[in-house]
Amino acid sequence: MSKNEKSTKNWAKLWDEYTTALEKWRTSFQSLQKASNDVQTTYNEVMEKGLHESSQSNMNQFLDSWKNAMNQSGLNAFKQFGENWQKSMDQSGMGQLKTYGEMMAKFAETWEKMWRK
């Protein structure tokens, strides 16, 4: 096998690893987007119903509860996304993209610090 053929095979393998990792990322990102949309839709429905059918104290209680739940779930979602990203990068062996996953994990930590009560 010539050097050029070996280089081509290495490139093809690297490209396959990249496209596999990219597909995993795309799937994870789409899941995160869908979950975000579902949360927003539900929130809008609850707020609309609450404004018409609940007292101000019930609405305040709901808003406090919702804020706490969102802070916690948002933190977990970012942590999970970062962990999944890191796992997929470990499997593909792509160092530069793994660095991105580490950055996402750091973002999740920062998010938690910002939204703690």
Biopython code that builds the backbone (N, CA, C, O; Angstrom):
import numpy as np
from Bio.PDB.StructureBuilder import StructureBuilder

atoms = [
    (1, "MET", "N", (0.861, -1.178, 0.000)),
    (1, "MET", "CA", (0.000, 0.000, 0.000)),
    (1, "MET", "C", (0.902, 1.235, 0.000)),
    (1, "MET", "O", (1.817, 1.353, 0.816)),
    (2, "SER", "N", (0.632, 2.139, -0.918)),
    (2, "SER", "CA", (1.445, 3.347, -1.015)),
    (2, "SER", "C", (1.090, 4.322, 0.101)),
    (2, "SER", "O", (0.063, 4.197, 0.767)),
    (3, "LYS", "N", (1.962, 5.278, 0.277)),
    (3, "LYS", "CA", (1.738, 6.300, 1.308)),
    (3, "LYS", "C", (0.460, 7.086, 1.028)),
    (3, "LYS", "O", (-0.283, 7.426, 1.948)),
    (4, "ASN", "N", (0.213, 7.370, -0.249)),
    (4, "ASN", "CA", (-0.978, 8.111, -0.636)),
    (4, "ASN", "C", (-2.251, 7.320, -0.325)),
    (4, "ASN", "O", (-3.228, 7.894, 0.155)),
    (5, "GLU", "N", (-2.253, 6.014, -0.592)),
    (5, "GLU", "CA", (-3.414, 5.182, -0.299)),
    (5, "GLU", "C", (-3.673, 5.122, 1.203)),
    (5, "GLU", "O", (-4.820, 5.168, 1.647)),
    (6, "LYS", "N", (-2.593, 5.019, 1.980)),
    (6, "LYS", "CA", (-2.725, 4.974, 3.443)),
    (6, "LYS", "C", (-3.282, 6.295, 3.969)),
    (6, "LYS", "O", (-4.124, 6.315, 4.867)),
    (7, "SER", "N", (-2.803, 7.386, 3.400)),
    (7, "SER", "CA", (-3.282, 8.703, 3.800)),
    (7, "SER", "C", (-4.773, 8.853, 3.474)),
    (7, "SER", "O", (-5.532, 9.411, 4.266)),
    (8, "THR", "N", (-5.178, 8.363, 2.327)),
    (8, "THR", "CA", (-6.578, 8.428, 1.915)),
    (8, "THR", "C", (-7.448, 7.600, 2.857)),
    (8, "THR", "O", (-8.534, 8.038, 3.237)),
    (9, "LYS", "N", (-6.984, 6.411, 3.238)),
    (9, "LYS", "CA", (-7.733, 5.570, 4.174)),
    (9, "LYS", "C", (-7.868, 6.247, 5.528)),
    (9, "LYS", "O", (-8.939, 6.223, 6.134)),
    (10, "ASN", "N", (-6.772, 6.857, 6.010)),
    (10, "ASN", "CA", (-6.814, 7.569, 7.290)),
    (10, "ASN", "C", (-7.799, 8.732, 7.223)),
    (10, "ASN", "O", (-8.561, 8.970, 8.160)),
    (11, "TRP", "N", (-7.773, 9.447, 6.109)),
    (11, "TRP", "CA", (-8.692, 10.567, 5.939)),
    (11, "TRP", "C", (-10.138, 10.083, 5.947)),
    (11, "TRP", "O", (-10.997, 10.686, 6.590)),
    (12, "ALA", "N", (-10.402, 8.994, 5.231)),
    (12, "ALA", "CA", (-11.758, 8.454, 5.167)),
    (12, "ALA", "C", (-12.226, 8.018, 6.554)),
    (12, "ALA", "O", (-13.375, 8.255, 6.925)),
    (13, "LYS", "N", (-11.348, 7.388, 7.310)),
    (13, "LYS", "CA", (-11.708, 6.962, 8.670)),
    (13, "LYS", "C", (-11.991, 8.182, 9.546)),
    (13, "LYS", "O", (-12.974, 8.208, 10.287)),
    (14, "LEU", "N", (-11.133, 9.180, 9.458)),
    (14, "LEU", "CA", (-11.315, 10.390, 10.249)),
    (14, "LEU", "C", (-12.619, 11.088, 9.863)),
    (14, "LEU", "O", (-13.347, 11.572, 10.730)),
    (15, "TRP", "N", (-12.911, 11.138, 8.579)),
    (15, "TRP", "CA", (-14.147, 11.771, 8.119)),
    (15, "TRP", "C", (-15.369, 11.008, 8.630)),
    (15, "TRP", "O", (-16.349, 11.620, 9.054)),
    (16, "ASP", "N", (-15.315, 9.680, 8.592)),
    (16, "ASP", "CA", (-16.420, 8.872, 9.113)),
    (16, "ASP", "C", (-16.629, 9.130, 10.604)),
    (16, "ASP", "O", (-17.766, 9.253, 11.060)),
    (17, "GLU", "N", (-15.547, 9.211, 11.356)),
    (17, "GLU", "CA", (-15.647, 9.503, 12.790)),
    (17, "GLU", "C", (-16.273, 10.876, 13.010)),
    (17, "GLU", "O", (-17.119, 11.051, 13.887)),
    (18, "TYR", "N", (-15.850, 11.840, 12.208)),
    (18, "TYR", "CA", (-16.391, 13.196, 12.328)),
    (18, "TYR", "C", (-17.878, 13.217, 12.025)),
    (18, "TYR", "O", (-18.647, 13.810, 12.781)),
    (19, "THR", "N", (-18.302, 12.586, 10.941)),
    (19, "THR", "CA", (-19.721, 12.616, 10.581)),
    (19, "THR", "C", (-20.564, 11.871, 11.613)),
    (19, "THR", "O", (-21.696, 12.270, 11.888)),
    (20, "THR", "N", (-20.025, 10.796, 12.187)),
    (20, "THR", "CA", (-20.734, 10.084, 13.254)),
    (20, "THR", "C", (-20.905, 10.981, 14.466)),
    (20, "THR", "O", (-21.996, 11.063, 15.029)),
    (21, "ALA", "N", (-19.842, 11.652, 14.871)),
    (21, "ALA", "CA", (-19.899, 12.562, 16.019)),
    (21, "ALA", "C", (-20.849, 13.724, 15.739)),
    (21, "ALA", "O", (-21.615, 14.128, 16.614)),
    (22, "LEU", "N", (-20.798, 14.249, 14.544)),
    (22, "LEU", "CA", (-21.676, 15.360, 14.179)),
    (22, "LEU", "C", (-23.144, 14.942, 14.216)),
    (22, "LEU", "O", (-23.997, 15.715, 14.652)),
    (23, "GLU", "N", (-23.438, 13.743, 13.769)),
    (23, "GLU", "CA", (-24.810, 13.241, 13.808)),
    (23, "GLU", "C", (-25.279, 13.070, 15.249)),
    (23, "GLU", "O", (-26.428, 13.385, 15.560)),
    (24, "LYS", "N", (-24.421, 12.582, 16.126)),
    (24, "LYS", "CA", (-24.769, 12.459, 17.545)),
    (24, "LYS", "C", (-25.052, 13.837, 18.128)),
    (24, "LYS", "O", (-26.002, 14.009, 18.892)),
    (25, "TRP", "N", (-24.231, 14.812, 17.771)),
    (25, "TRP", "CA", (-24.436, 16.170, 18.267)),
    (25, "TRP", "C", (-25.764, 16.726, 17.768)),
    (25, "TRP", "O", (-26.522, 17.320, 18.535)),
    (26, "ARG", "N", (-26.043, 16.531, 16.484)),
    (26, "ARG", "CA", (-27.283, 17.039, 15.893)),
    (26, "ARG", "C", (-28.491, 16.436, 16.591)),
    (26, "ARG", "O", (-29.453, 17.144, 16.890)),
    (27, "THR", "N", (-28.450, 15.153, 16.847)),
    (27, "THR", "CA", (-29.551, 14.474, 17.524)),
    (27, "THR", "C", (-29.735, 15.024, 18.938)),
    (27, "THR", "O", (-30.860, 15.284, 19.367)),
    (28, "SER", "N", (-28.640, 15.197, 19.651)),
    (28, "SER", "CA", (-28.712, 15.750, 21.007)),
    (28, "SER", "C", (-29.267, 17.166, 20.986)),
    (28, "SER", "O", (-30.100, 17.524, 21.818)),
    (29, "PHE", "N", (-28.810, 17.961, 20.047)),
    (29, "PHE", "CA", (-29.256, 19.347, 19.950)),
    (29, "PHE", "C", (-30.747, 19.415, 19.621)),
    (29, "PHE", "O", (-31.470, 20.235, 20.185)),
    (30, "GLN", "N", (-31.203, 18.564, 18.718)),
    (30, "GLN", "CA", (-32.627, 18.542, 18.377)),
    (30, "GLN", "C", (-33.474, 18.147, 19.585)),
    (30, "GLN", "O", (-34.556, 18.696, 19.794)),
    (31, "SER", "N", (-32.988, 17.207, 20.370)),
    (31, "SER", "CA", (-33.710, 16.806, 21.579)),
    (31, "SER", "C", (-33.809, 17.967, 22.555)),
    (31, "SER", "O", (-34.856, 18.194, 23.161)),
    (32, "LEU", "N", (-32.728, 18.690, 22.700)),
    (32, "LEU", "CA", (-32.719, 19.843, 23.592)),
    (32, "LEU", "C", (-33.686, 20.918, 23.088)),
    (32, "LEU", "O", (-34.408, 21.522, 23.882)),
    (33, "GLN", "N", (-33.703, 21.156, 21.794)),
    (33, "GLN", "CA", (-34.630, 22.133, 21.225)),
    (33, "GLN", "C", (-36.083, 21.718, 21.433)),
    (33, "GLN", "O", (-36.922, 22.546, 21.788)),
    (34, "LYS", "N", (-36.380, 20.439, 21.214)),
    (34, "LYS", "CA", (-37.747, 19.955, 21.387)),
    (34, "LYS", "C", (-38.177, 20.100, 22.844)),
    (34, "LYS", "O", (-39.289, 20.548, 23.127)),
    (35, "ALA", "N", (-37.306, 19.724, 23.755)),
    (35, "ALA", "CA", (-37.633, 19.848, 25.179)),
    (35, "ALA", "C", (-37.870, 21.307, 25.543)),
    (35, "ALA", "O", (-38.796, 21.615, 26.293)),
    (36, "SER", "N", (-37.054, 22.198, 25.026)),
    (36, "SER", "CA", (-37.225, 23.628, 25.297)),
    (36, "SER", "C", (-38.555, 24.128, 24.764)),
    (36, "SER", "O", (-39.251, 24.885, 25.442)),
    (37, "ASN", "N", (-38.910, 23.719, 23.573)),
    (37, "ASN", "CA", (-40.196, 24.123, 22.989)),
    (37, "ASN", "C", (-41.368, 23.573, 23.792)),
    (37, "ASN", "O", (-42.352, 24.277, 24.020)),
    (38, "ASP", "N", (-41.265, 22.317, 24.222)),
    (38, "ASP", "CA", (-42.327, 21.712, 25.023)),
    (38, "ASP", "C", (-42.509, 22.466, 26.341)),
    (38, "ASP", "O", (-43.635, 22.726, 26.767)),
    (39, "VAL", "N", (-41.409, 22.807, 26.971)),
    (39, "VAL", "CA", (-41.477, 23.541, 28.242)),
    (39, "VAL", "C", (-42.129, 24.901, 28.022)),
    (39, "VAL", "O", (-42.993, 25.309, 28.799)),
    (40, "GLN", "N", (-41.728, 25.596, 26.982)),
    (40, "GLN", "CA", (-42.286, 26.929, 26.718)),
    (40, "GLN", "C", (-43.777, 26.856, 26.415)),
    (40, "GLN", "O", (-44.551, 27.684, 26.894)),
    (41, "THR", "N", (-44.179, 25.871, 25.623)),
    (41, "THR", "CA", (-45.593, 25.706, 25.282)),
    (41, "THR", "C", (-46.423, 25.426, 26.530)),
    (41, "THR", "O", (-47.480, 26.025, 26.729)),
    (42, "THR", "N", (-45.943, 24.521, 27.360)),
    (42, "THR", "CA", (-46.658, 24.185, 28.593)),
    (42, "THR", "C", (-46.739, 25.392, 29.513)),
    (42, "THR", "O", (-47.787, 25.665, 30.098)),
    (43, "TYR", "N", (-45.650, 26.103, 29.637)),
    (43, "TYR", "CA", (-45.631, 27.302, 30.480)),
    (43, "TYR", "C", (-46.677, 28.300, 29.991)),
    (43, "TYR", "O", (-47.440, 28.842, 30.790)),
    (44, "ASN", "N", (-46.713, 28.541, 28.693)),
    (44, "ASN", "CA", (-47.688, 29.485, 28.140)),
    (44, "ASN", "C", (-49.127, 29.046, 28.426)),
    (44, "ASN", "O", (-49.977, 29.867, 28.771)),
    (45, "GLU", "N", (-49.390, 27.745, 28.278)),
    (45, "GLU", "CA", (-50.731, 27.235, 28.543)),
    (45, "GLU", "C", (-51.111, 27.416, 30.013)),
    (45, "GLU", "O", (-52.223, 27.844, 30.321)),
    (46, "VAL", "N", (-50.195, 27.093, 30.909)),
    (46, "VAL", "CA", (-50.465, 27.216, 32.342)),
    (46, "VAL", "C", (-50.678, 28.678, 32.718)),
    (46, "VAL", "O", (-51.587, 28.998, 33.484)),
    (47, "MET", "N", (-49.849, 29.558, 32.187)),
    (47, "MET", "CA", (-49.982, 30.976, 32.506)),
    (47, "MET", "C", (-51.322, 31.525, 32.016)),
    (47, "MET", "O", (-51.984, 32.279, 32.730)),
    (48, "GLU", "N", (-51.715, 31.153, 30.819)),
    (48, "GLU", "CA", (-52.987, 31.635, 30.283)),
    (48, "GLU", "C", (-54.156, 31.147, 31.145)),
    (48, "GLU", "O", (-55.050, 31.917, 31.497)),
    (49, "LYS", "N", (-54.131, 29.883, 31.470)),
    (49, "LYS", "CA", (-55.202, 29.325, 32.305)),
    (49, "LYS", "C", (-55.157, 29.936, 33.702)),
    (49, "LYS", "O", (-56.199, 30.272, 34.266)),
    (50, "GLY", "N", (-53.972, 30.080, 34.255)),
    (50, "GLY", "CA", (-53.823, 30.632, 35.596)),
    (50, "GLY", "C", (-54.287, 32.068, 35.704)),
    (50, "GLY", "O", (-54.897, 32.451, 36.703)),
    (51, "LEU", "N", (-54.011, 32.851, 34.707)),
    (51, "LEU", "CA", (-54.427, 34.252, 34.730)),
    (51, "LEU", "C", (-55.942, 34.400, 34.734)),
    (51, "LEU", "O", (-56.475, 35.363, 35.285)),
    (52, "HIS", "N", (-56.628, 33.452, 34.124)),
    (52, "HIS", "CA", (-58.081, 33.518, 34.049)),
    (52, "HIS", "C", (-58.774, 32.823, 35.216)),
    (52, "HIS", "O", (-59.903, 33.173, 35.558)),
    (53, "GLU", "N", (-58.115, 31.846, 35.829)),
    (53, "GLU", "CA", (-58.808, 30.999, 36.800)),
    (53, "GLU", "C", (-58.199, 30.983, 38.203)),
    (53, "GLU", "O", (-58.770, 30.358, 39.097)),
    (54, "SER", "N", (-57.065, 31.644, 38.429)),
    (54, "SER", "CA", (-56.399, 31.548, 39.727)),
    (54, "SER", "C", (-56.270, 32.902, 40.402)),
    (54, "SER", "O", (-56.357, 33.952, 39.766)),
    (55, "SER", "N", (-56.061, 32.842, 41.713)),
    (55, "SER", "CA", (-55.825, 34.064, 42.475)),
    (55, "SER", "C", (-54.368, 34.503, 42.307)),
    (55, "SER", "O", (-53.524, 33.748, 41.827)),
    (56, "GLN", "N", (-54.105, 35.728, 42.712)),
    (56, "GLN", "CA", (-52.739, 36.259, 42.614)),
    (56, "GLN", "C", (-51.774, 35.448, 43.479)),
    (56, "GLN", "O", (-50.636, 35.209, 43.075)),
    (57, "SER", "N", (-52.218, 35.021, 44.670)),
    (57, "SER", "CA", (-51.317, 34.242, 45.535)),
    (57, "SER", "C", (-51.000, 32.888, 44.911)),
    (57, "SER", "O", (-49.866, 32.416, 45.009)),
    (58, "ASN", "N", (-51.985, 32.254, 44.271)),
    (58, "ASN", "CA", (-51.711, 30.989, 43.573)),
    (58, "ASN", "C", (-50.742, 31.199, 42.415)),
    (58, "ASN", "O", (-49.849, 30.382, 42.190)),
    (59, "MET", "N", (-50.917, 32.282, 41.690)),
    (59, "MET", "CA", (-50.003, 32.580, 40.574)),
    (59, "MET", "C", (-48.585, 32.822, 41.079)),
    (59, "MET", "O", (-47.621, 32.350, 40.477)),
    (60, "ASN", "N", (-48.455, 33.557, 42.183)),
    (60, "ASN", "CA", (-47.132, 33.796, 42.749)),
    (60, "ASN", "C", (-46.473, 32.493, 43.188)),
    (60, "ASN", "O", (-45.281, 32.277, 42.970)),
    (61, "GLN", "N", (-47.271, 31.630, 43.810)),
    (61, "GLN", "CA", (-46.757, 30.332, 44.239)),
    (61, "GLN", "C", (-46.318, 29.514, 43.019)),
    (61, "GLN", "O", (-45.254, 28.895, 43.029)),
    (62, "PHE", "N", (-47.136, 29.518, 41.985)),
    (62, "PHE", "CA", (-46.790, 28.806, 40.760)),
    (62, "PHE", "C", (-45.500, 29.354, 40.154)),
    (62, "PHE", "O", (-44.615, 28.587, 39.777)),
    (63, "LEU", "N", (-45.395, 30.672, 40.062)),
    (63, "LEU", "CA", (-44.207, 31.274, 39.461)),
    (63, "LEU", "C", (-42.942, 30.923, 40.245)),
    (63, "LEU", "O", (-41.902, 30.643, 39.649)),
    (64, "ASP", "N", (-43.024, 30.937, 41.567)),
    (64, "ASP", "CA", (-41.866, 30.554, 42.379)),
    (64, "ASP", "C", (-41.500, 29.090, 42.149)),
    (64, "ASP", "O", (-40.330, 28.743, 41.986)),
    (65, "SER", "N", (-42.508, 28.254, 42.141)),
    (65, "SER", "CA", (-42.278, 26.828, 41.917)),
    (65, "SER", "C", (-41.692, 26.579, 40.533)),
    (65, "SER", "O", (-40.756, 25.797, 40.370)),
    (66, "TRP", "N", (-42.257, 27.256, 39.546)),
    (66, "TRP", "CA", (-41.787, 27.098, 38.164)),
    (66, "TRP", "C", (-40.336, 27.562, 38.037)),
    (66, "TRP", "O", (-39.524, 26.901, 37.390)),
    (67, "LYS", "N", (-40.019, 28.683, 38.649)),
    (67, "LYS", "CA", (-38.656, 29.210, 38.578)),
    (67, "LYS", "C", (-37.671, 28.220, 39.188)),
    (67, "LYS", "O", (-36.616, 27.956, 38.611)),
    (68, "ASN", "N", (-38.009, 27.678, 40.345)),
    (68, "ASN", "CA", (-37.118, 26.696, 40.976)),
    (68, "ASN", "C", (-36.958, 25.452, 40.114)),
    (68, "ASN", "O", (-35.848, 24.947, 39.944)),
    (69, "ALA", "N", (-38.064, 24.959, 39.572)),
    (69, "ALA", "CA", (-38.001, 23.770, 38.725)),
    (69, "ALA", "C", (-37.189, 24.035, 37.458)),
    (69, "ALA", "O", (-36.397, 23.191, 37.038)),
    (70, "MET", "N", (-37.380, 25.190, 36.857)),
    (70, "MET", "CA", (-36.639, 25.515, 35.638)),
    (70, "MET", "C", (-35.153, 25.646, 35.911)),
    (70, "MET", "O", (-34.329, 25.187, 35.120)),
    (71, "ASN", "N", (-34.809, 26.268, 37.021)),
    (71, "ASN", "CA", (-33.387, 26.388, 37.363)),
    (71, "ASN", "C", (-32.759, 25.013, 37.500)),
    (71, "ASN", "O", (-31.679, 24.760, 36.966)),
    (72, "GLN", "N", (-33.431, 24.132, 38.211)),
    (72, "GLN", "CA", (-32.885, 22.802, 38.420)),
    (72, "GLN", "C", (-32.866, 21.991, 37.134)),
    (72, "GLN", "O", (-31.855, 21.365, 36.814)),
    (73, "SER", "N", (-33.963, 21.993, 36.398)),
    (73, "SER", "CA", (-34.012, 21.203, 35.174)),
    (73, "SER", "C", (-33.092, 21.773, 34.107)),
    (73, "SER", "O", (-32.477, 21.019, 33.353)),
    (74, "GLY", "N", (-32.992, 23.092, 34.035)),
    (74, "GLY", "CA", (-32.073, 23.703, 33.075)),
    (74, "GLY", "C", (-30.646, 23.312, 33.355)),
    (74, "GLY", "O", (-29.875, 23.019, 32.441)),
    (75, "LEU", "N", (-30.302, 23.308, 34.614)),
    (75, "LEU", "CA", (-28.962, 22.899, 35.006)),
    (75, "LEU", "C", (-28.715, 21.453, 34.608)),
    (75, "LEU", "O", (-27.679, 21.130, 34.027)),
    (76, "ASN", "N", (-29.668, 20.583, 34.921)),
    (76, "ASN", "CA", (-29.503, 19.172, 34.588)),
    (76, "ASN", "C", (-29.437, 18.948, 33.084)),
    (76, "ASN", "O", (-28.671, 18.108, 32.611)),
    (77, "ALA", "N", (-30.237, 19.696, 32.334)),
    (77, "ALA", "CA", (-30.218, 19.542, 30.877)),
    (77, "ALA", "C", (-28.857, 19.919, 30.305)),
    (77, "ALA", "O", (-28.321, 19.218, 29.446)),
    (78, "PHE", "N", (-28.298, 21.032, 30.785)),
    (78, "PHE", "CA", (-26.989, 21.426, 30.281)),
    (78, "PHE", "C", (-25.905, 20.450, 30.710)),
    (78, "PHE", "O", (-24.997, 20.149, 29.935)),
    (79, "LYS", "N", (-25.992, 19.957, 31.936)),
    (79, "LYS", "CA", (-25.011, 18.963, 32.386)),
    (79, "LYS", "C", (-25.123, 17.695, 31.549)),
    (79, "LYS", "O", (-24.117, 17.143, 31.104)),
    (80, "GLN", "N", (-26.365, 17.237, 31.337)),
    (80, "GLN", "CA", (-26.566, 16.023, 30.558)),
    (80, "GLN", "C", (-26.086, 16.208, 29.126)),
    (80, "GLN", "O", (-25.452, 15.316, 28.561)),
    (81, "PHE", "N", (-26.384, 17.356, 28.541)),
    (81, "PHE", "CA", (-25.936, 17.617, 27.184)),
    (81, "PHE", "C", (-24.409, 17.590, 27.115)),
    (81, "PHE", "O", (-23.830, 16.993, 26.208)),
    (82, "GLY", "N", (-23.766, 18.244, 28.084)),
    (82, "GLY", "CA", (-22.305, 18.259, 28.127)),
    (82, "GLY", "C", (-21.718, 16.872, 28.316)),
    (82, "GLY", "O", (-20.730, 16.520, 27.671)),
    (83, "GLU", "N", (-22.321, 16.082, 29.198)),
    (83, "GLU", "CA", (-21.839, 14.721, 29.428)),
    (83, "GLU", "C", (-22.018, 13.858, 28.180)),
    (83, "GLU", "O", (-21.114, 13.117, 27.794)),
    (84, "ASN", "N", (-23.187, 13.960, 27.557)),
    (84, "ASN", "CA", (-23.424, 13.194, 26.332)),
    (84, "ASN", "C", (-22.456, 13.603, 25.230)),
    (84, "ASN", "O", (-21.950, 12.771, 24.478)),
    (85, "TRP", "N", (-22.216, 14.883, 25.158)),
    (85, "TRP", "CA", (-21.278, 15.386, 24.159)),
    (85, "TRP", "C", (-19.888, 14.804, 24.405)),
    (85, "TRP", "O", (-19.226, 14.348, 23.472)),
    (86, "GLN", "N", (-19.453, 14.819, 25.655)),
    (86, "GLN", "CA", (-18.130, 14.290, 25.986)),
    (86, "GLN", "C", (-18.040, 12.801, 25.679)),
    (86, "GLN", "O", (-17.019, 12.336, 25.172)),
    (87, "LYS", "N", (-19.091, 12.052, 25.977)),
    (87, "LYS", "CA", (-19.092, 10.621, 25.681)),
    (87, "LYS", "C", (-18.959, 10.376, 24.185)),
    (87, "LYS", "O", (-18.192, 9.515, 23.754)),
    (88, "SER", "N", (-19.703, 11.132, 23.404)),
    (88, "SER", "CA", (-19.638, 10.925, 21.959)),
    (88, "SER", "C", (-18.267, 11.306, 21.414)),
    (88, "SER", "O", (-17.784, 10.695, 20.460)),
    (89, "MET", "N", (-17.640, 12.308, 22.014)),
    (89, "MET", "CA", (-16.310, 12.699, 21.555)),
    (89, "MET", "C", (-15.259, 11.682, 21.972)),
    (89, "MET", "O", (-14.306, 11.437, 21.232)),
    (90, "ASP", "N", (-15.422, 11.095, 23.136)),
    (90, "ASP", "CA", (-14.493, 10.057, 23.576)),
    (90, "ASP", "C", (-14.560, 8.858, 22.635)),
    (90, "ASP", "O", (-13.538, 8.247, 22.324)),
    (91, "GLN", "N", (-15.753, 8.530, 22.192)),
    (91, "GLN", "CA", (-15.933, 7.395, 21.300)),
    (91, "GLN", "C", (-15.327, 7.670, 19.928)),
    (91, "GLN", "O", (-14.802, 6.756, 19.292)),
    (92, "SER", "N", (-15.392, 8.887, 19.475)),
    (92, "SER", "CA", (-14.905, 9.183, 18.131)),
    (92, "SER", "C", (-13.439, 9.562, 18.121)),
    (92, "SER", "O", (-12.795, 9.521, 17.073)),
    (93, "GLY", "N", (-12.901, 9.931, 19.278)),
    (93, "GLY", "CA", (-11.494, 10.283, 19.359)),
    (93, "GLY", "C", (-11.168, 11.637, 18.765)),
    (93, "GLY", "O", (-10.031, 11.870, 18.356)),
    (94, "MET", "N", (-12.123, 12.523, 18.708)),
    (94, "MET", "CA", (-11.870, 13.817, 18.095)),
    (94, "MET", "C", (-11.598, 14.849, 19.187)),
    (94, "MET", "O", (-12.524, 15.371, 19.808)),
    (95, "GLY", "N", (-10.345, 15.128, 19.406)),
    (95, "GLY", "CA", (-9.907, 15.981, 20.501)),
    (95, "GLY", "C", (-10.458, 17.388, 20.487)),
    (95, "GLY", "O", (-10.864, 17.899, 21.531)),
    (96, "GLN", "N", (-10.483, 18.022, 19.344)),
    (96, "GLN", "CA", (-10.962, 19.402, 19.297)),
    (96, "GLN", "C", (-12.433, 19.505, 19.664)),
    (96, "GLN", "O", (-12.838, 20.445, 20.349)),
    (97, "LEU", "N", (-13.231, 18.554, 19.219)),
    (97, "LEU", "CA", (-14.642, 18.586, 19.560)),
    (97, "LEU", "C", (-14.870, 18.218, 21.014)),
    (97, "LEU", "O", (-15.838, 18.663, 21.630)),
    (98, "LYS", "N", (-13.971, 17.399, 21.564)),
    (98, "LYS", "CA", (-14.060, 17.075, 22.990)),
    (98, "LYS", "C", (-13.861, 18.343, 23.813)),
    (98, "LYS", "O", (-14.511, 18.532, 24.842)),
    (99, "THR", "N", (-12.973, 19.199, 23.362)),
    (99, "THR", "CA", (-12.758, 20.466, 24.051)),
    (99, "THR", "C", (-14.042, 21.277, 24.090)),
    (99, "THR", "O", (-14.327, 21.943, 25.085)),
    (100, "TYR", "N", (-14.811, 21.228, 23.025)),
    (100, "TYR", "CA", (-16.098, 21.921, 22.993)),
    (100, "TYR", "C", (-17.036, 21.351, 24.059)),
    (100, "TYR", "O", (-17.736, 22.103, 24.737)),
    (101, "GLY", "N", (-17.050, 20.036, 24.205)),
    (101, "GLY", "CA", (-17.862, 19.403, 25.232)),
    (101, "GLY", "C", (-17.460, 19.848, 26.624)),
    (101, "GLY", "O", (-18.314, 20.072, 27.482)),
    (102, "GLU", "N", (-16.169, 19.977, 26.847)),
    (102, "GLU", "CA", (-15.690, 20.463, 28.144)),
    (102, "GLU", "C", (-16.154, 21.900, 28.373)),
    (102, "GLU", "O", (-16.493, 22.282, 29.493)),
    (103, "MET", "N", (-16.163, 22.675, 27.321)),
    (103, "MET", "CA", (-16.634, 24.054, 27.418)),
    (103, "MET", "C", (-18.133, 24.076, 27.764)),
    (103, "MET", "O", (-18.573, 24.917, 28.548)),
    (104, "MET", "N", (-18.911, 23.163, 27.186)),
    (104, "MET", "CA", (-20.338, 23.087, 27.497)),
    (104, "MET", "C", (-20.555, 22.702, 28.961)),
    (104, "MET", "O", (-21.461, 23.221, 29.613)),
    (105, "ALA", "N", (-19.729, 21.798, 29.474)),
    (105, "ALA", "CA", (-19.839, 21.413, 30.886)),
    (105, "ALA", "C", (-19.534, 22.604, 31.779)),
    (105, "ALA", "O", (-20.189, 22.808, 32.802)),
    (106, "LYS", "N", (-18.547, 23.381, 31.394)),
    (106, "LYS", "CA", (-18.207, 24.578, 32.161)),
    (106, "LYS", "C", (-19.360, 25.582, 32.107)),
    (106, "LYS", "O", (-19.650, 26.257, 33.096)),
    (107, "PHE", "N", (-20.008, 25.675, 30.958)),
    (107, "PHE", "CA", (-21.164, 26.549, 30.822)),
    (107, "PHE", "C", (-22.270, 26.118, 31.784)),
    (107, "PHE", "O", (-22.916, 26.958, 32.411)),
    (108, "ALA", "N", (-22.485, 24.806, 31.897)),
    (108, "ALA", "CA", (-23.513, 24.299, 32.808)),
    (108, "ALA", "C", (-23.192, 24.667, 34.251)),
    (108, "ALA", "O", (-24.084, 25.028, 35.018)),
    (109, "GLU", "N", (-21.926, 24.577, 34.615)),
    (109, "GLU", "CA", (-21.526, 24.965, 35.965)),
    (109, "GLU", "C", (-21.768, 26.455, 36.195)),
    (109, "GLU", "O", (-22.259, 26.855, 37.250)),
    (110, "THR", "N", (-21.426, 27.260, 35.216)),
    (110, "THR", "CA", (-21.643, 28.702, 35.323)),
    (110, "THR", "C", (-23.128, 29.005, 35.419)),
    (110, "THR", "O", (-23.540, 29.863, 36.200)),
    (111, "TRP", "N", (-23.933, 28.307, 34.630)),
    (111, "TRP", "CA", (-25.384, 28.477, 34.652)),
    (111, "TRP", "C", (-25.914, 28.222, 36.062)),
    (111, "TRP", "O", (-26.728, 28.984, 36.583)),
    (112, "GLU", "N", (-25.437, 27.141, 36.661)),
    (112, "GLU", "CA", (-25.888, 26.788, 37.999)),
    (112, "GLU", "C", (-25.541, 27.910, 38.989)),
    (112, "GLU", "O", (-26.376, 28.294, 39.808)),
    (113, "LYS", "N", (-24.344, 28.419, 38.915)),
    (113, "LYS", "CA", (-23.913, 29.484, 39.830)),
    (113, "LYS", "C", (-24.735, 30.752, 39.644)),
    (113, "LYS", "O", (-25.034, 31.446, 40.616)),
    (114, "MET", "N", (-25.098, 31.056, 38.418)),
    (114, "MET", "CA", (-25.851, 32.273, 38.129)),
    (114, "MET", "C", (-27.267, 32.196, 38.664)),
    (114, "MET", "O", (-27.815, 33.210, 39.097)),
    (115, "TRP", "N", (-27.878, 31.006, 38.645)),
    (115, "TRP", "CA", (-29.290, 30.896, 38.947)),
    (115, "TRP", "C", (-29.586, 30.308, 40.326)),
    (115, "TRP", "O", (-30.744, 30.065, 40.666)),
    (116, "ARG", "N", (-28.561, 30.086, 41.100)),
    (116, "ARG", "CA", (-28.788, 29.617, 42.468)),
    (116, "ARG", "C", (-29.422, 30.702, 43.297)),
    (116, "ARG", "O", (-29.157, 31.889, 43.105)),
    (117, "LYS", "N", (-30.263, 30.284, 44.222)),
    (117, "LYS", "CA", (-30.866, 31.272, 45.136)),
    (117, "LYS", "C", (-29.997, 31.453, 46.329)),
    (117, "LYS", "O", (-30.324, 32.240, 47.217)),
]
sb = StructureBuilder()
sb.init_structure("model")
sb.init_model(0)
sb.init_chain("A")
sb.init_seg("    ")
for serial, (resi, resn, name, xyz) in enumerate(atoms, 1):
    if name == "N":
        sb.init_residue(resn, " ", resi, " ")
    sb.init_atom(name, np.array(xyz, "f"), 0.0, 1.0, " ", f" {name:<3s}", serial, name[0])
structure = sb.get_structure()
